[in-house]
Amino acid sequence: MTGQQLKNSILQMAVQGKLVPQDPNDEPASVLLERIRKEKEQLIKEGKIKKEKNPSYIFRGADNLPYEKVGKNEPVCIADEVPFEIPESWEWVRLGNIFQHNTGKALNASNRTGSLLPYITTSNLYWDRFELGNLREMYFSENEIEKCTATKGDLLVCEGGDIGRAAIWMFDEDIRIQNHIHKLRSYTEVCTEVCIADEVPFEIPESWEWVRFSSIIELQSGQDMAPDKYNANGDGIPYITGASNIENGSVIINRWTEYGKAFAYKGDLLLTCKGTVGTMAILDEPQVHIARQIMAIRTTGEIGILYIQVVLETLVASLKAAAKSMIPGIAREDVLKSLLPLPPYAEQKRIVSKLSEIAQFVAMYSLRENALNRLYSSFPDQLRKSILQMAVQGKLIPQDPTDEPASVLLERIRAEKQRLVKEGKIKKDKHESVIFRRDNSHYEKLDGIERCIDDEIPFEIPDSWSWTRFGTAMINRDAERIPLSVGERSKLAKKYDYYGASGVIDKVDRFLFSKPLLLIGEDGANLLLRNKPIAFIAQGEYWVNNHAHVLDSVEGLLLEYVATYINAINLAPYVTGTAQPKMNQEKMNSILIPIPPTAEQFRIVHEVSCITSVIGHL
C-alpha cells in the first residue's frame, strides 16, 4: 500500500463513519438538516439567498433504501390500470395527469429578434446526463423563452435518434431547448427521482444522512481579470488566480485588484477546478477576488468546512474523471450534485481532529515509502556495482594457490608485445611502465625512474594478483578506426554493426574488425553518468567509429575481465572536460588495473555473469 493509498483509505473510513466511534448521545444529522433548512428559509425571507425551486431531500424508505424527494410533496403511489404487479409503496399514474408538455424551438437562421441565448439539442442529451461543452446559441423572443426554457427538475426526453433518451435538468441555471427535445414539467411538485440506491457508494451509520452538496453549501465560481484590471502593488483586494497561489494549504498573495466581482471570504474553502485540479486551502483573508480556475465553497448551518474538505479530497479523482473538457477540470454542476455523507456536527469535529492527529504519521509513512521505493529502484544497480567491486578486488571468489601467478602472465604480455613491435604490427610504447613490490610497497619504473605509487593504489589485492597500467596490459587498435558520417552511412546497405561510444548505432555494408575486441567509450556524457556500460565486447564482423577505443589483449588476459573492471571503477579522474567529457588514449592508458591469474579471471567472469543474470530478474 502506498502512502497515497493509505491516506485515501483513512479518508474513506472517515466519511463512512468507520474512523471514530459513534456516540448515541449525539444529536442525529436529520435534526441538523432540519435546522439548516429552517435557517435557509430565514435567509430567503431576509432576501439574502434565493429560494430553491426544487430543493433536494434524501431519506430512507420502508425498504431501507435511500430516496430523494424533489419538492415538498411525498412520492405518489399509483393503483390505476397497470400491466403488472408493483410494490405496495408504488402508484401508477398517466403521464398527462402530472406533467406539462412542451417541445423547444425549431432552428431558424433568419430569425434574429429577441435575446441570443444558449440552447441544447439532442446531441447534448444522453441517458441520465448532459454534455454541455459545445452549446450553440440562437435568438428567442420573450414568449419563446417562457415556453422553451427548462428549469431545475424538468425531465427532458429525446424525440428522435435514440428515442426516449432522457435526463433530468438538475442545474440551478435555466436552459433553452431545441424542438427535437420534449420537456416534461410536473403540475405539482412531485419526486422526479425516487430511489438513489445506485448512487450511494457505501453504508453510513444510523446517525448520519446522505445529502447533496447543493443542499448544504454555497458555491462561488471565479472570474478572470484582464491584465489591466489587476496589479502587483497591493492596491485593492487580493486576486487569487489558481494552484500557483496555494501551497501546503496556505494562500499565497501576489496580485491585487480594485475591480473585484467574484468574491471569496474568510473561512471559505478554495478549490482549484482547472489545470492543477484539487488543490485546497481555507481562506484567511477577509475578502478576495477569485479567477475561474478557483471555486469558493462556504457552508450553511452547522457544517464544518474542514469536514467538507475531507470529503472533497475523496471525490477529487471522480470529479476530475467526470469532466468532459480536454483540459483537466472540475465542473460546478458535478460538485453540486455530488453526494456527501453527513455525520452529526460533533462527530464531524472528532473526524477532523482524528485526521489532524494521524496526518503526521501518514506523512512519515509517505516519506518512508518514498525512501523504500528509491532503495528498491536503485538496489539492483547498487548490488551490481558492489558485485563488480568485490570481483575486481579478489573478494568474490576464493583464490586457488595452484593458479599460475599474474606476474608470470604479465611477463608473457610484455614478451608478446615486444614480438609484435618487431614485426611492425604495433608501435613501441615510448613510456613503458613496470610496477613491482618492494619493502611491502608498490613502485613503478617509468623512463628509468623508480617512484613509490602507494598513494595511487585504490585497494589491496590478493598476493597472486599484480598491478599494472592499462596501456601496459592492452594492445591498442585505435589507429584502425574510421568514422563515417550519417550521410555516408545512409548510402550503404545495412549488414554489419557500426559501433559508437555506447554500442551499435547503425549498420553498414563493410567491416573493419572480425574478431572479439574490447570497446571503451572515448567521449560523451556516459563517461560520467554511467547510464550504460562504458566497456563492452564487440563480436563478429563490425565497424567502429572514432568515439570508442578499440582494444585487444594477449592470450591469458580476458577481455571480459578487463570490461568488468572498467565498468566497476570511477572514470572521472581520467576524463577531461565537462560540457564534452572525453577520455583520451593517454588518460586511459594511465588507469591502474589489477590482474588476477588467468584461471581466476575465468572464474570471476563466470561468477559475475551468473550473479548479474539473477540481479536482472529483481
Secondary structure by P-SEA (a helix, b strand, c coil): ccaaaaaaaaaaaaaacccbbbbcccccaaaaaaaaaaaaaaaaaaccbbbbcbbbbbbbccccbbbbbcccccbbbbcccccccccccbbbbbccccbbbbbbbccccccccccccccccccccccccccccbbbbbbbcaaaaaaccccccbbbbbccccccccccccccbbbbbcccbbbbbbcccccccccccccccccccccbbbbcccccbbbbbbbbbccccccccccccbbbcccccccccbbbbcbbbccccccccccbbbbbcccccbbbbbbcccbbbbcccbbbbbbcccccaaaaaaaaaacaaaaaaacccccccccaaaaaacccccccaaaaaaaaaaaaaaaaaaaaaaaaaaaaaaaaaaaaaaaaaaaaaaaaacccbbbbcccccaaaaaaaaaaaaaaaaaacccccccbbbbbbbcccbbbbbcccbbbbccccccccccccbbbbccccccccccccbbbbcaaaaaaccccbbbbccccccccccccccccbbbbbbcccccccccccccbbbbcccccccccbbbbbbcccccaaaaaaaaaaccccccccccccccccaaaaaabbbbbccaaaaaaaaaaaaaaaaaaaac
